[in-house]
Amino acid sequence: MSQTQAPYARIAAELRGRIERGELRPGDRVPSTRAITQRWGVAMATASKALAALGQEGLVRAVPGVGTLVAARPAPGQGRRPATEDDGARRGRIVRAAVAIADAEGLASLTMRRLAAELGVSAMSLYRHVSSREQLVVLMADAVFGEQTLPERPPPHWRDRLELSAALQWRLYLAHPWLAGAMNLSRPLLIPNGIRHIDWALAALDGLGLDDDTRMHAAVTLFGYVRGHAVDLEPESDAARTSGVSGQEWMRVQEARLAALVDGGAFPAFAGARADSALSPESLLDYGLTALLDGLATRIASPPPH
């Protein structure tokens, strides 16, 4: 069994195996949340999530006053998926499950075996719908960019529109910390919903006297700028999840060490500026965005001669 599985998934997989082997038969009680916490040493929330996962697969059902029981086995020809589910719907379900795993545990935790266990299918069956993990990541990126609805009536001024474009992208990266690391401007993912964001930014620069090359560079630079700041989100999320210490808490712990480095006079400019600075991921993002758009405004006001 993969060691990258979340605790609830490992518990669900073990109980699923007992059901499939017939050790737990239809109508038998499965371990209660309290019994799971005692046997596996996990929190009640984790135990509840494990039972909920089995319930979503149709393997168990909760009976008030009795407990959680193994559900009746499906009739021949019936699976866990609706009979009307076509290949497109199945692939969509695979992609949604993969996004959920990456959101909760990081992209490194997403393996085809881990995903198959989450869906209650064999790993080989996934390859009928996605050719590889790499293709799966492309589909995931396209799906999450597709979550973002771009306003049909954008702000009329180009700068307001580009600021909104940056804010919408940042919101996506916050919701899906793995996304920025999956992107690469040197070998870009050719995903329709990602290109849609570039197209929306390009449209903001129409009619401003900029040539096509400048407009394309401006739109892609904006995209890359926001993505560059977001690359730190997944490592920070992983560190906070494994250590239980947030980035702000970590910085407070490091304050004495930082003071020892800079307060001895070796770095006078740094020490002087540090006293009145309050850095954060958001403040750095906003500062750089302002500088980028100020530069673009200068280019629009005084375009270089052709």
C-alpha positions as CSV (number, residue, x, y, z in Angstrom):
1,M,0.0,0.0,0.0
2,S,1.3,3.5,-0.9
3,Q,2.8,5.3,2.1
4,T,1.6,8.6,0.6
5,Q,-2.1,7.9,1.3
6,A,-3.9,10.0,3.8
7,P,-4.8,8.2,7.0
8,Y,-8.5,8.1,6.2
9,A,-7.7,6.6,2.8
10,R,-5.5,3.9,4.3
11,I,-8.2,3.0,6.8
12,A,-10.9,3.0,4.1
13,A,-8.7,0.8,1.8
14,E,-8.2,-1.8,4.6
15,L,-11.9,-2.0,5.4
16,R,-12.7,-2.1,1.7
17,G,-10.3,-5.1,1.3
18,R,-12.0,-6.9,4.2
19,I,-15.4,-6.3,2.5
20,E,-14.2,-7.5,-0.9
21,R,-12.6,-10.6,0.6
22,G,-15.8,-11.5,2.4
23,E,-14.4,-11.1,5.9
24,L,-17.2,-8.5,6.4
25,R,-20.4,-9.7,4.8
26,P,-23.6,-7.7,3.9
27,G,-25.3,-6.7,7.1
28,D,-22.2,-7.1,9.3
29,R,-21.2,-4.1,11.4
30,V,-18.0,-2.3,10.4
31,P,-15.9,-0.7,13.1
32,S,-17.4,2.4,14.6
33,T,-15.7,5.7,14.5
34,R,-14.7,5.2,18.1
35,A,-13.3,1.7,17.4
36,I,-11.3,3.1,14.4
37,T,-9.8,5.9,16.5
38,Q,-8.7,3.3,19.1
39,R,-7.3,0.7,16.6
40,W,-5.6,3.1,14.1
41,G,-4.8,5.9,16.6
42,V,-6.5,8.7,14.5
43,A,-8.9,11.5,15.3
44,M,-12.6,11.1,15.2
45,A,-12.8,13.4,12.1
46,T,-10.4,11.0,10.3
47,A,-12.4,8.0,11.3
48,S,-15.6,9.6,10.1
49,K,-14.0,10.5,6.8
50,A,-13.0,6.9,6.2
51,L,-16.5,5.7,6.8
52,A,-17.9,8.5,4.6
53,A,-15.6,7.4,1.8
54,L,-16.9,3.8,2.0
55,G,-20.4,5.2,2.0
56,Q,-19.8,7.2,-1.1
57,E,-18.7,4.0,-2.8
58,G,-21.9,2.3,-1.8
59,L,-20.0,-0.3,0.3
60,V,-21.5,0.6,3.7
61,R,-24.7,2.3,5.0
62,A,-25.5,3.9,8.3
63,V,-28.5,2.5,10.2
64,P,-29.8,4.7,13.0
65,G,-29.6,3.0,16.4
66,V,-27.5,0.1,15.0
67,G,-24.4,1.5,13.4
68,T,-22.6,1.3,10.1
69,L,-23.3,-1.9,8.2
70,V,-21.9,-3.5,5.1
71,A,-24.3,-2.7,2.3
72,A,-25.9,-5.4,0.1
73,R,-23.8,-6.3,-2.8
74,P,-24.9,-4.8,-6.2
75,A,-26.7,-7.1,-8.6
76,P,-24.7,-8.6,-11.5
77,G,-24.0,-6.0,-14.1
78,Q,-24.2,-3.1,-11.6
79,G,-21.1,-1.3,-10.6
80,R,-20.3,1.6,-8.3
81,R,-20.8,4.1,-11.2
82,P,-24.2,4.9,-12.7
83,A,-25.0,2.7,-15.7
84,T,-25.5,5.8,-17.8
85,E,-22.0,7.3,-17.1
86,D,-20.2,7.7,-20.4
87,D,-16.4,7.9,-20.9
88,G,-16.4,11.7,-20.7
89,A,-18.2,11.6,-17.4
90,R,-15.9,9.0,-16.0
91,R,-12.8,10.9,-17.0
92,G,-14.4,14.1,-15.4
93,R,-14.9,12.1,-12.2
94,I,-11.3,10.9,-12.3
95,V,-10.0,14.4,-12.8
96,R,-12.2,15.8,-10.0
97,A,-10.9,13.1,-7.6
98,A,-7.3,13.8,-8.6
99,V,-7.8,17.6,-8.0
100,A,-9.2,16.8,-4.5
101,I,-6.2,14.7,-3.6
102,A,-3.7,17.3,-4.9
103,D,-5.5,20.1,-3.1
104,A,-5.5,18.2,0.2
105,E,-2.2,16.4,0.1
106,G,0.0,18.0,-2.6
107,L,0.7,17.0,-6.2
108,A,3.5,14.6,-5.1
109,S,1.0,12.5,-3.3
110,L,-1.0,12.0,-6.4
111,T,-0.2,8.6,-8.0
112,M,-2.3,6.5,-10.2
113,R,-2.5,3.9,-7.4
114,R,-3.5,6.5,-4.9
115,L,-6.2,7.8,-7.2
116,A,-7.5,4.3,-7.9
117,A,-7.8,3.6,-4.2
118,E,-9.7,6.8,-3.7
119,L,-12.1,5.8,-6.5
120,G,-12.4,2.2,-5.5
121,V,-11.1,0.9,-8.9
122,S,-7.9,-0.8,-10.2
123,A,-5.1,1.4,-11.2
124,M,-5.0,-0.1,-14.7
125,S,-8.6,0.8,-15.3
126,L,-7.7,4.5,-15.1
127,Y,-5.5,4.2,-18.2
128,R,-8.6,3.6,-20.3
129,H,-9.5,7.3,-19.6
130,V,-6.1,9.0,-19.2
131,S,-2.9,7.8,-20.9
132,S,-0.5,8.8,-18.1
133,R,-0.1,10.8,-14.9
134,E,1.3,13.7,-17.1
135,Q,-1.9,13.8,-19.1
136,L,-3.9,13.7,-15.9
137,V,-2.1,16.8,-14.6
138,V,-2.8,18.6,-17.8
139,L,-6.5,17.8,-17.5
140,M,-6.5,18.8,-13.9
141,A,-4.9,22.2,-14.7
142,D,-7.4,22.8,-17.5
143,A,-10.3,21.9,-15.2
144,V,-9.3,24.2,-12.4
145,F,-8.7,27.1,-14.8
146,G,-12.1,26.4,-16.1
147,E,-13.6,27.0,-12.6
148,Q,-12.8,30.7,-13.0
149,T,-15.5,32.6,-14.7
150,L,-14.1,35.7,-16.5
151,P,-16.5,38.6,-16.3
152,E,-18.5,39.2,-19.5
153,R,-18.5,42.9,-18.7
154,P,-15.0,43.6,-17.6
155,P,-13.8,46.9,-16.2
156,P,-13.5,49.5,-19.0
157,H,-9.9,50.6,-18.2
158,W,-7.1,48.4,-19.2
159,R,-5.3,48.7,-15.9
160,D,-8.3,47.7,-13.9
161,R,-8.9,44.8,-16.1
162,L,-5.3,43.5,-15.8
163,E,-5.4,43.9,-12.0
164,L,-8.6,41.9,-12.0
165,S,-7.0,39.3,-14.2
166,A,-4.1,39.0,-11.7
167,A,-6.5,38.8,-8.7
168,L,-8.5,36.0,-10.4
169,Q,-5.4,34.0,-11.1
170,W,-4.0,34.4,-7.6
171,R,-7.4,33.2,-6.2
172,L,-7.0,30.0,-8.3
173,Y,-3.5,29.4,-7.0
174,L,-4.7,29.9,-3.4
175,A,-7.5,27.4,-4.0
176,H,-5.1,24.9,-5.7
177,P,-1.6,25.4,-4.3
178,W,-0.2,22.6,-6.6
179,L,-1.3,24.4,-9.7
180,A,1.6,26.9,-10.1
181,G,4.2,24.2,-9.8
182,A,2.4,22.2,-12.5
183,M,2.8,25.2,-14.9
184,N,5.9,26.0,-17.0
185,L,6.3,29.0,-19.3
186,S,9.3,27.3,-21.1
187,R,7.1,24.3,-21.9
188,P,3.6,25.6,-21.4
189,L,0.6,23.4,-20.9
190,L,-1.6,23.9,-23.9
191,I,-4.9,24.1,-22.1
192,P,-7.9,25.9,-23.5
193,N,-8.9,27.4,-20.2
194,G,-5.4,28.7,-19.5
195,I,-5.2,30.3,-22.9
196,R,-8.6,31.9,-22.2
197,H,-6.9,33.9,-19.4
198,I,-4.2,35.1,-21.7
199,D,-6.8,36.0,-24.4
200,W,-8.8,38.0,-21.8
201,A,-5.7,40.0,-20.8
202,L,-4.7,40.6,-24.5
203,A,-8.2,42.0,-25.2
204,A,-7.6,44.6,-22.4
205,L,-4.7,46.0,-24.4
206,D,-6.5,46.4,-27.7
207,G,-6.6,49.9,-29.2
208,L,-3.8,51.3,-27.0
209,G,-1.2,51.7,-29.7
210,L,0.8,48.7,-28.7
211,D,2.0,46.3,-31.4
212,D,1.1,42.6,-31.2
213,D,4.5,41.5,-29.9
214,T,4.3,44.0,-27.0
215,R,0.8,43.0,-26.1
216,M,1.6,39.3,-26.1
217,H,4.7,39.9,-24.0
218,A,2.7,42.0,-21.5
219,A,-0.1,39.4,-21.2
220,V,2.2,36.5,-20.7
221,T,4.5,38.4,-18.4
222,L,1.5,39.2,-16.2
223,F,0.5,35.5,-16.2
224,G,4.1,34.4,-15.4
225,Y,4.5,37.1,-12.7
226,V,1.4,35.8,-10.7
227,R,2.4,32.2,-11.3
228,G,5.9,32.9,-10.1
229,H,4.7,34.2,-6.7
230,A,2.3,31.3,-6.4
231,V,5.0,28.7,-6.8
232,D,5.8,29.0,-3.1
233,L,2.2,28.2,-2.0
234,E,2.5,24.4,-2.3
235,P,5.8,24.1,-0.4
236,E,4.4,26.3,2.3
237,S,1.2,24.3,2.4
238,D,3.2,21.1,2.7
239,A,5.4,22.5,5.5
240,A,2.4,23.8,7.5
241,R,0.6,20.4,7.1
242,T,3.6,18.3,8.2
243,S,4.9,20.6,10.9
244,G,1.7,22.2,12.2
245,V,3.5,25.6,12.0
246,S,2.3,28.3,9.7
247,G,4.6,30.6,7.7
248,Q,3.9,33.5,10.0
249,E,4.6,31.4,13.1
250,W,7.8,30.2,11.6
251,M,9.0,33.8,10.9
252,R,8.3,34.8,14.5
253,V,10.4,31.9,15.7
254,Q,13.2,33.0,13.3
255,E,13.1,36.7,14.5
256,A,15.9,36.3,17.0
257,R,18.1,34.6,14.5
258,L,17.4,37.3,11.9
259,A,18.1,40.1,14.4
260,A,21.5,38.5,15.3
261,L,22.4,38.4,11.6
262,V,21.5,42.0,10.7
263,D,21.7,44.1,13.9
264,G,25.5,43.9,14.3
265,G,26.1,46.4,11.6
266,A,27.1,44.1,8.8
267,F,24.0,44.9,6.7
268,P,23.2,48.6,7.5
269,A,20.8,49.2,4.6
270,F,18.9,46.0,5.2
271,A,18.7,46.7,9.0
272,G,17.4,50.2,8.4
273,A,14.8,49.2,5.9
274,R,13.7,46.2,7.9
275,A,12.5,48.3,10.8
276,D,9.7,49.9,8.8
277,S,8.8,47.0,6.4
278,A,6.0,44.5,6.7
279,L,6.5,41.9,4.0
280,S,3.9,39.2,3.2
281,P,3.2,37.2,0.0
282,E,0.3,39.5,-0.7
283,S,2.3,42.7,-0.2
284,L,5.1,41.5,-2.5
285,L,2.5,40.5,-5.1
286,D,0.8,43.9,-5.0
287,Y,4.1,45.8,-5.0
288,G,5.4,44.0,-8.0
289,L,2.1,44.1,-9.9
290,T,2.0,47.9,-9.4
291,A,5.5,48.3,-10.7
292,L,4.8,46.1,-13.7
293,L,1.6,48.0,-14.7
294,D,3.4,51.3,-14.1
295,G,6.0,50.3,-16.6
296,L,3.3,49.2,-19.1
297,A,1.5,52.5,-18.6
298,T,4.7,54.4,-19.5
299,R,5.0,52.2,-22.7
300,I,1.3,53.0,-23.6
301,A,1.8,56.7,-23.0
302,S,5.0,56.9,-25.0
303,P,5.2,53.9,-27.4
304,P,8.7,53.3,-28.9
305,P,9.1,54.3,-32.5
306,H,8.6,51.4,-35.0
